């Protein structure tokens, strides 16, 4: 049985990383990135369906960078997990940070996975390909029936 595409909210302030992520996922055809937002405040507005995001549907997965303007990814993760309407969403940290404190804090705040972005383009694409296969073919997204 073919798995339907997964809708993802990508929270990333770096335009190059947004394009690379979208390109890597489009090559695999297993995942659709519904929307990319550029900072933590905008991510929470999207997930809470506020203002211009009032009509969006919730994504099945959130990919969250740590180092962002306005609110960093750890602050966003903490807010997501405090909110009863969105805390069920799986959040994967997708970041360049390899600091042990960031990794530990991410899991303490409720992240379900932590992926360090490789610096090399080919490594980055391979990491996303493996991630996509796992989430599209193995993992079950909570609350979606997928």
C-alpha angles and dihedrals in degrees: 000000000000115000116232116240117272119236112227134191108211113202106195133136097198111089092202091055090048091053093045092050093048091047094048092050094044090056090059096045091208099101134047118204102215097190143350120214125191106217144023097257091053090048092056091047089052095047093045090045094234131160112338090006095059093114101043122111121235114264121239090229139019121214106199131191118208104213107063138133124261095012124016122228095257091055090048091049091051091051092048092052092048093053112087092205096057107018091100091067113108111238122200118192108225106183146133091238115109094172111136091223091057092049094048093045091049091056092042089054092050109267111157094208142007122213122184111214111237116229095225115079094225091051091048092052091048092050091051092046091055091044091050093050091050096048096040099042108023112023124073113219110227117245097007103085087232 
